[in-house]
Structures are given as structure tokens and as C-alpha cells.
Amino acid sequence: MDIFERIASYRAENDRLAWSGTFKDYIELLRKDPSPAKTAHSRVYDMIKSHGVEDINGRKRYKFFEQEIFGLDRAVEKLVEEYFHSAARRLDVRKRILLLMGPVSGGKSTLVTLLKRGLEQYSRTDAGAVYAIAGCPMHEDPLHLIPLELRPEIERELGVRIEGNLCPSCQMRLKNEYHSDIEQVAVVRVLLSEEERVGIGTFSPSDPKSQDIADLTGSIDFSTITEFGSESDPRAYRFDGELNKANRGVMEFQEMLKCDEKFLWNLLSLTQEGNFKAGRFALISADEMIIAHTNETEYKSFISNKKNEALQSRMIVMPVPYNLRVSEEEKIYAKLIGQSDMKHVHIAPHALRAAAIFSILTRLKESKKQGMDLIKKLRMYDGEEVEGYKEADLKEMQTEYLDEGMSGIDPRYVINRISSALIKGDLQCMNALDVLRAIKDGLDQHPSITKEERERYLNFISIARKEYDILAKSEVQKAFVYSFEESAKTLFENYLDNIEAFCNWSKIRDPLTDEEMEPDERLMRSIEEQIGISENAKKAFREEILIRISAYSRKGKKFEYNNHDRLREAIEKKLFTDLKDIVKITTSSKTPDESQLKRINEVSRRLIDEHNYCPICANELLKYVGSLLNR
């Protein structure tokens, strides 16, 4: 790529997007396409939809968020449908402040940043084009030029809605510059930009003693008062507050509830009536979406204060909990590590998964369902099938606690611990044990963890280690079988043939000799015994497998060995049992002979080529599994 060609191309694109004309030209443009007259809320919703929407098992997944937000599909769906969609349809929801409430490092700020960046890009498209009165400090909607008396008729003709009035600056310019000739008022296309303070604003609270309300609503320019003679002259006022500059788009109110009360009073009128008071002017119209965020402690303190009832009634509170899916948590860690300068350090397979298992365990609450422990719940939340439980059980668990995911270890802590281990050890490769050790070492330094929580967390680290041990043994044992999947499928098909014959009181036909034989009871029992199926329970288990096959067949799906949790475990354990001695002897031998050395090299190569290990972590994995098998 030629850098300067790309820069020139970008500049040319900006020139292409530039549009200027008169108000008359703008009206002609609206006759062809009324979409530029949409509200700020509609613009945000259309921007989200423009990236695509998937329907997965009756739930909507918005692709706009999937590159940066992980594991919050349910929260995002609720946010888009209950707030953005409703507000876009001009329902009363648009007259509310959107307050994202959740634990630290849960993704609230990332959500808002995504919306702001998305809106910037969307304004560069034809569908998201924004037009404003040229020179207006609030990049105002040109339709505000139309007198109130004429609006109903023009709304019907153009198929648009006109809300709001001219800002004081444009009122003066219309009289003085254009002599009230509305048709000749200059209109330009504007590109929303937080950097240039066009349509996107951010307000962050600071020391109440030093922060001025002018940060929100603009201020008098005292240097011009002698020139213009009055504080109520729009030319002597700077319309540069965040509420002014965020007009037509989004304003982010960071840590809103930490703010001094006087800053929040301005929002009462803005949310309900779409205007706010500034200086010695009439109410100023503003069309913007206000998105605030805060943590749960601040919110509880806020609602407990009776003085805040008026503002509280003007809020839509959307909980943003921690992610509760292991596979999505891994993506969060991978993204954060990928943004650092430590990308040269190899992260061994399952290292981030071990950390993710620990994190999710700290966020889950014990289910009241009989036989459901945290590990089973964790697996079901991550989309795995757990024997004895169905989709209905999953949905029931997800609604069992409204505050599940609002506490626990945050991703920032885990990444801090991983970063600390990466820097201190000067590592070339980090495995799961390194990660869990780093997390454990940091618990004593964590400022907000009680002694009881520390004991619980140490137990979760132990559980995560056991889960990793299972994965490590499985990985090595699979690597010892050249084609594990094929071997498992072959054994599975053989088992199915035999149980089908057993349940139907029939015989099976030998594919080579074509002779009929009795079902191989020895084979069936050797598999079933791996998961503790007793002699008395074998018939019920075999019949249940056939019923499951029939159910899959009715849905037009093929039943695989890994579709049944217990059968998958039985098949794998059977294969591993047959392999165990070979694996044990090969991996634990201090002085391997030639054949053992050859096998170790083959397994290492397979781990590197097919499973994303590097020579260092492949060697460490073989040693570790060897020690596990010898315990």
C-alpha cells in the first residue's frame, strides 16, 4: 500500500462528501429522500442496523457490536430493542437519558465509544448524511427555518417531522444576513466528529468547585460585550458547551452520578422538552441522545436520595453485567493482549481459557436446580450440552438471579496479572499454569477482596486448574492418535450398530464375511463402564441413545458422538484407556529409547502443526501430562 496514495484517496473522499447549497436546494434534496431529516435517535438505530442483524434461536444479534463487545448479546439486544428502537420510533423513551449501569471494566465505556465511532462513520455514508445551516455553532437542522404556522402543511408534503426552533445565533443571522429570506440561507453537509466537536460531545465531571456550567451550555464572551453592547446578543455568546456541540448526535456523560447536582438540572428540560436554558436567551432546542454510565454503588446512592426523583424518572437504566461465557471471555483477553506490545510472547492454547474459567466462576451464582453445580452451569452458559438438562433449564437459570454477573473478578484484573507475569518473567511463552499462578499471586494485593472471597477465589483457581488438567490430558492423548476423530467416530458407529441390534432383539451382519452375529456385549460394556453405567442401567442407557438419534433424525440432523455429553465422555475415555499406558510410559520416561523419542517428536510436531503450540509449550505440556498420569 502506498501511504500517500491512501492519504490522497481519503482527502478526495472528503471532497466528494462535501455538499453546499441553499435551503431551497436542501428542500429539493428532501423531496427525493427524506432520511436526512431523521432524529438523532433514529440515526443511531439505523447506524446499528446498517451493519446487519442475525436471528439466532429467536434472539437478535447485532453485528455492529461483535468486534469489540463479547458475551453481552442479551444485554445488547435489550438495549437496542427497548431503547434505541423505541426512541427511533419517536416513542416517549427518546425523552429519557440512557444510563448504562454495571460493574467496573464491564464494557460500558466501550459500548459508548463504539456508538460514537460508528456514528462518525455512518455520517460519511449516503444513508447517514447530516445537513446543517452553514455557520451555525450547533450545526442546526435547516428545517428549523420553517415558521411554526407553515410546518403542518410542509410536513405532510415532504413526509417529515419538524421539531425545534432556531438557535439565537441563527435567528439573528436570518434577520441580519439573509433579511429573512429563508430560501437563500446556506446549507452544508456536516460530518459528525468528536475530535472536531460536531454532533458528538463528551462531558466528564471534575472538581465541583472549579467546574463551570458553561462546560455544558456555553458561556458569555466578555471580550466582545463592549463591541456588541449586551450579554443577550448572540454574537457575544460562545455556543461551545457539550450540549451545544453534541446537537444532532450523541453526548456521553461520563460517571454522570458523580456530578454536582446543578449540572444535572439542565438535563431535566432537555430530556423532556428537547431544549435547555443558556445565558440570557430563550430555551435552546437540541436533538441529541444522552448516554451516561455509572457503577452500581453510585446508582444505589443516587436513587436513595429523594431530591433526585425528578431526574430518576427521566432515566432508562440498562444493566451491563460482566460476560458469563468462557469462550467470549477468552476473546476479551486475546483482544486486550493483542493491543499491547507483548504480541511476540506466545500464549499457549487453553492458557486464556483457564483464566476465563476462573473469572466466570467468580461471577456466577449457585443455581437452586438439583444437581446443577457451577461447572455444569458454566458449560451450559457457554453453549455446551450437559446431560440431564435442556434449553428450558438454561433459560430458567438465566432469569434465576437478576443481578448475576454484576459482581466478581473484572477482566482488567486478569489482564493486569497476565501483563505483570509477561513483563517480570521475560517469557517467550506463557501457559495456563503461569496464568493461574499470576492470578493467585495477585489476590493478596487486590484491595477490595475480603478474606472469605479470597478463600472462594482460591477454590475457583483450583477448579480452573482441574479443568485445564482434563484439557491437557485430552490434547496429548488425541495427539498420540494420528486421527483421533476418525477413531472416535469408528468406535461410535460400531457401538450404535450393536445397541440397535440389542434393543431390537436382532443380529448384526459382519461387513467382511456377511455372516450374522450376536451384538458384541463385551464392546458395549467396555464403553459404558467408562462412565459408570451399571449392568442394571445399561438397557435404559442404550434405549435413551436410540431415542436421541430418532429425535435428531426428525429434525433432519445427524447424530454425532459429541452430541451426547455422557456418550462422548465414554467414547473418549475408552480410547484414552487403551492409550494410557503408551502415553504414560512415553511422556514420563527420563531416558526415552529410540522408539519413544521418535513418538515424542511426532506428538510434539502434531501439537505444533495442528494445535497452535510452540516448541516450548508443547514440551512443557508433554512433561506436565506425564506427571499427571503418574499420580
N, C-alpha and C positions, 0 to 999 in steps of 0.2 A: 504494500500500500504506500503510495506517495503521500506523505503527510500534508504537503502544501496543496496538492490537488484536492485532498479531502477538505481542507480548510476553505479553499476557493468554492468547492461544491456546497459547503454549508452556508457560506456567505450568499451564494447565488440563490439558495433555497429561501433564505430570509428575504432577499429582494423580491422573489416570486410571491411570497406570502403577503408582502406589503400591499395594502389597498387604501386608497383615499378617494373621497368623493364628497358630494353634498348630501344633505338629509334627503333630498328628493331621490338621489341615486340609491340611497340606502333603502328607501321605501320600495323602489322597483326591485331591489335585490330580495326583499322580504316577500314580495308577491310570488316570486319563483320558489323560494324556500324560507319558510318562517322560523326554522330551527335556531338562527342566531338570537332570536328574541326569548329563548328559554331562560328559566331562572337558574341561579347558581346551584340550587339543589338538583334540578333536572340535569344540569351539565355534569355534575359529579356522578350521578347514577348512570347516565348514558355513557360516560367515560369508562366506568366499571364494566358495563355490559358489552362495550365495544371489543373487549379482549376475549369474550366468549364465556358461555355458561354451560356447564355439563350437568346432566341429571344422573346421579348415581344412587340407585336404590331409593328413589323418591326424595333424595336430598339434593339441593343445588350446590354446585361447586363453582366458584367464580375464579377464572383463570388469572385475573388481574393480580391476585394476591399470592399465587402459588410459588413464585420465585423467591419470595422474601419471608412469607408468613407460613410457618409449619405447624400442623396439628391443631389449628384453630378453626377448622371447617365449620363446626356447628356454631361457634360464636360469630364467625364472619357471615354465615348465612342469615342468622338472626339480625345482625347489624344491617345488612343490605336490605333485607326484606322489610323489617319493621321500622327502619328509619329512612334510609336513602330512597327506597322505592316509594314509601308513603309520602315523604317530603317532596319527591319529584312530581307526584300527582296533586300537589298543592293541598294536601290534607293538613290538618292543624299541627301535625308533627313537625312541619318545617318551621313552626314558630317556637321551637324548643332548642335549647342548647344540647348538643350531643356530648354527654360526659362518659368517657371511657374509664372504667374503674377496675383496677386489678392490682395484683402484686408486682413488686419491682422486677424489672427485666422480663416482663411477660409479653411484650410486643406492642404496647400501647403507642409509644413514640414512633415505632417502625410503621405501624398502621397509618398514622397521620402523615408521616414523611412520604409514604407510598402514594397517598391520595394527592398530596401537594405536587410531587414529581409527575404523577400521572396526569394531573390537570394541566400542568405546563406543556406536556407533550400533546395532550388532546387539543389544546387551543391552536396547535400548529396544523391540525387536520381540517378538512372541509366541514366535517360534521360538528367539530367543536369550535368553529370560528366565533370570535367575540369582536363586536364593533362598539366603538365609543365616540363620544363627542370629542373632537380634536382639541387638545389643550386642557381638557377637564382634569383637575387634580385627582378626581375619584373615578376617572375613566367610565363616565356615566352612560347608561343606556340612552341612545338617541331618541327612543320613543317617549322619553320624559318631556321632550319639546312640545308634544301634542297637548293642547289645552284640555282640561278635565271635561269640559262640556262636549267636546268632539270625540272623546275616547270610545264610548259605547259603539258608535257607528263604525269607526275605523277598526275597532277590534273585530267586529263581525266581518268586515271586508277582507282584512288580512289574515284572519284566523289566529290571532294572537291575544294575549292578555297584557294590559299595560298597568303597572303598579309603581307608585313612587313619583316624586316630584324633583324638579331640577335643584341641584345644589346651589348655594348662594353665589358661587363664582360663575356658574353657567347662566344664572338668572341675569347677573349684571352684564356679562358678555353678550347675551342675546339682545339686550337693550342697546348697549353702547356700540358694540362692534357690528352687529347684524341689523340693528334698527328694527328688531322684532320680526325680521324676515326669516321665518323658520326654514323655508326651503333651501336657503343658501348656507345654513350652518354646516361647517366642515365636519365630516365623519371619517374616522380611520379604523383600520383593523388593528387590534392590540393583541400581543402575545403575552399570556399570563406568565409571570416570572417572580419568584420570591426574591431573587437577587436584585432585580430592578424595582421591586415593590409594586408590582402591577397585578392586582387581583389575588395576591396571596400574602398574608401577613402572619407574623408570629409575635405573641406577647408573652414575656417571661417576667414573673414577679421578682422584685428585688427589695431592698430595704424600704419599708413603708415611709420612712422619714425623708428619703431622698427621691423616691419615685413620684412622678407627676402625672396627673390625669391626662395631661397633654400627650403622653405616650400613646393613649388610646384615641383621643378625639381631636388632636391637633392643637395649635396654640397661636396666640397673637404674635405678630412680628413687630415688636416695638420699634424697630429701626425705620419702619415705614409709616408709623402713625402720624408723624409730622408732615409727611408727604400727602397722605390721604385724609388726614384730619379726624378720623373716627375709628374706634375699635370695632365698630359694627360694619365697617367697609370690608367686603370680602377680599379686596386686594391687600388688606393689612392683616390677613389671617393665613396661617400655613395649614392647609388641609393635609397634613402629613402623619396623622396618627394611624395606628394599626387598623382601626375600624374604617378609616377613610381609604387607605390603600388596599385593604382586602375586599373592597366592594367588587361585585361580580364574580367572586370566587370563594376562597376559604380563609378563615382566620383560625390559627391554632392558639389556644390559650393554655400555655404550659403550667402545670401544677396550679390549676385555677383556684383551688380551695385554700391555698397558702396566701392568696392575695388579700390585700386590705379591702374591707367592705365597700369603700367608696368607689373602687374600680368596678365592682360588680353591679352597682346601681345602674350604670349606663346600659347594662345588658337587659334590664327589665323592659324598657321601651323598645329596644332594638329587636328583641326576640318576638314580642307580642305584636308590635305595630310596624316593624320594619323601618324604624327610624331612631335617631339618637340626638341628644342635645349637645351642641358645641358652641362655646363663646356666646356672643350676643346675637345669635341667629335663630330663626325658626327651626323646627325639627328637620334634621337632615336625613333623607332616605338612604337606605343601604340594603343591598341584596347580597347577602353573604351567609355562608354556612359557618357556624361557630362550633369548633370541635375542641373540647377541653379534655384533660386527663388528670387523674389523681390516683392515690392509693386508697386502700380500704379504710385504714385508720383515719386519714384525713376526712374521708367521706362520712364515716360514723360520727366524728366530732362535728361536722358541718350540719348534719340532719338533727343532731341533738339540740342545736341552738334554735330556739323558736323564732328569732329575728330573721332567720334565713328562709322562712316558709314561702315567701313570695318568689324568691329565686328558685327554690327547690321545685316549685310547681311548674317552672318553666324549663325543667331539665328532663331529658330522656337518658336514663342511666343504663349503660350497656356493660355488663361484666365481661372482662377479658381475662380469663383464667390462664394458668400455665397449660402448656401442651400435656396431654396424658397418653401419648402414643410413642412407644420406644423408637420405632423406625423414623418418626418425624423429629424426635429429639436428636437423633444421630445427625440428621440434616442440619439442624441448628448449629451443632458443634463443628461440623465439617465446613459450614459457611463461615463461621467466625474464625476458624483456623486458616481458611483459605484467604481471608482478608489480611492476614498478618504476614510478616517476613520470615515465618518459620515453615513455609511450604516445602523447604528442602528436607525437613525431617519426615521420615516415613512413619505413618501411623498404621500399625499392624491391624489386619482385619479383626473385627469384634472388640477392638480397644474402646472405640467410641460407644459401641453397643453396651459394653459393661458399665460405662459411666451413665448412659441413658437409663439403663435398668435401675441403677441406684437412684437417680433423680426422680424417675416416675414413681418408684415405691414410696418416696418421701411425700409425694403429693396425693397419693390415693388414700381413700378411707375404707376401712374394713366393711365388706358387704354383709348384710344380715341374711343373705341367702345361705341355706345349709350346704356345707361342703365347699363353699367358694372362699378360697384364700387369696391373698394379694397377688401371688404369681399367676394364678389362673385368671384373675381379673385383669392383670396387666396384659396377658396374652390375648384375651378377648377384646380389650380396648384396641389392641394393635392389629385386629382383623384376623387373628388365628381362631381356628375351631377348637373348642375344648369339649371333650367328651361329656355328655350328660347335660349340656346347656345349649340353648337355642338363641336365635336372634332376639326373641322376645325377652329373654333373660338379660341380654346386653342392654336393650333399651330401658328395661326396668332399673338396671344398675346405674345407668347414666342419669336417671332422674331421681335416684335414691337420696342424693345429697345435693342441694342447690349450690353449696359453696365448695364442692370438690374441685381441687385444682387452684384454689385461691391461697394456698399456703404450701410450704415445702421448700426444697432447695431450688434456687433460681439458676438458670443457665450461666449467668455471669460468674457465679461462684465456681462452677465446674471448669469453665474456661480459664479463670484465674489460676486455678490449681494446675491445670494441664500446662498453662503457659509457664508457671513457676518451675515445673518439673523439666520442661523443654529447655529453659534457659540455664538452670542450675547444673543439670547433668551433662550438658553439651552432647545430647544424644543424637545418634544417627537414625535410630528407630525407637518408637515408643509402643509398648504392648499393653494389653489390658491390665496386667498386674502393676505396671508402672503407674497407670492412670488411677487405679483404685488405691494404690499406696499414697499417691499425691493427694487424693480426696480425703483419705483418712488422716493424714498428717495435718491437713488444714482445719479439721473440725475443732481443735483446741483453740485456734486463733479466730474462729468465727464469732463475732461479737454478740449475735442475737440468739445463739443456741443454748438452751438450758441443759442441765446435767441429764435430765430424763430424755430429752430429744437426742442428745449425743449417744446415749445407750441405744436408742431406737435406730439411729443412723448407722452406728457400728454394726448392728444386726443386719441392716439393709446392704451394707458393703459385703458382709459375709454371704448373704443370699445372692448378690450380684456375682460374687466370686464363684459360687457353686454353679450358677447358670453358665458362666464362662467355661468352667471345667467341662460341662456337658458339651458345649460347642467345640471346645478344643479337642476332646477325645473323638467326637464325631468327625471333625475335619481331618484328623490324622488317619482315622480308620477308613474314611472314604478315599483318602489319597492312596492308601495301601491297595485298594481295589481299583484296578485300571478303569473300569467303567461301573462305578457303584450303582448309578441309577438303573443301568440295564440289569445288573444282578438283582437289585431290589424288585424291579418290575417282573422279571422272570419268576422269582420266588413268589411274588404276589399272585401272578396269573396261575401258577401251579396250585397255590393254596385255594384260590377261588374255584378252580376246577374240582378239587377234592371236596370242598364243603358243599358245593352244589350237588354233587353226586350223593354225599352223605345225607343231606336234608331231603333229597328226592327219592331216597332209597334206590338209587340206580348205581351203575358202574361207570368207570371212565375207560376210554379207549386209548391204548398205547399208540402214539403217533408213528412209531417205527414198525412195530410188529402187528399193529391193528387188532391186537387181542384185548378183550375186556378184562378189567381188573377191579378189585375192590378199592374203595377210597383209601389213600395212604394215611392211616391213623397216626402213625409214628411222625410223619412230616407235620401234620396238623397240630399235634400236641407239642412238638418241639418249638413251634412258633407261639402257640397260645400260652405255654408255660412261662415265656419271657415276660409276660405282663400279669402273671398270677391267676390265669383263668383255671379254675378247678375242674376236676372231672365232671362234677355235677353241673357246672355252669357252661360247659363247652357247647352244648346243643343250643342254648339260648343265645350265646355269643355268635355262633355261626348263622343262626336264623336272622339275627339282627343285621349282620353284614349283608345278607341277601335282600332284606327289606330296604336297606340303604341303597343298594345297587339299583333296585326297582324304582325307588324314588328319583334317583338321578336320571334313570332311563326315561321316565315320564316327562322330565324337564328337557330332554334332548341333550343331556350332558353325559360325558363318560366318567365313570367312577375310577379314580386313581388311588393308589395305595396311600398317598398322603392326604386324601380327603377324609380319612377316618383317623382321628388322633391316636387312639389306642392300637389300631392295626398297624399304623405307620411305625409306632414305637416297637411293636412286636417284631415286625419285619427287620427293622434296623438292628435291634438287639440280637436277633438270630444271626444276621450276617456278621455283626461285631463279635459275637461269642465264638463263631467259627474262626474269626481272625485274631482274637485277643492274644493268644499265645505267641503268634508270629509277631504282632505289633510289640508286645511286651518285651520279648527277647531282643528284637532288633533295636528298639529305641533305648533300652536301658543297658545294653552291653557296653562296658568301658573299653573293651578291646575287640571291636567287631571284626569278624573274619571277612574274607573277600566277598562272599555272597551277601552277608549282612550289610557291608559297606556299599555294595552295589545297589541294594534295595533302598538304603537310606538316601543315597544320591538321587535315585529315581523318584522317591517320595518328595524330597526337597524340591526337585525340579518341577514336579507336578504342582506343589504348593505355590511355587513362584509363578509358573506359567498360567495356571488356571484359577488360582485363588487369591492373587494380588499380594502374596507375601514377598518380602525381600530376603536375601540370603541370611541376614542377621536374625529376623524374627522367625523364619522357617526353622532355623537351627534351634532357637530357644523353645519353639513350640514342641519340637520332637523330644527335647530333653525334659520339658515340663510334663508332657503326656506320659513319657516313660516313667517319671517319678509317681504320677497319679496311678498308673496301672500297677505299680509295685506296692502301693499302700495296703 
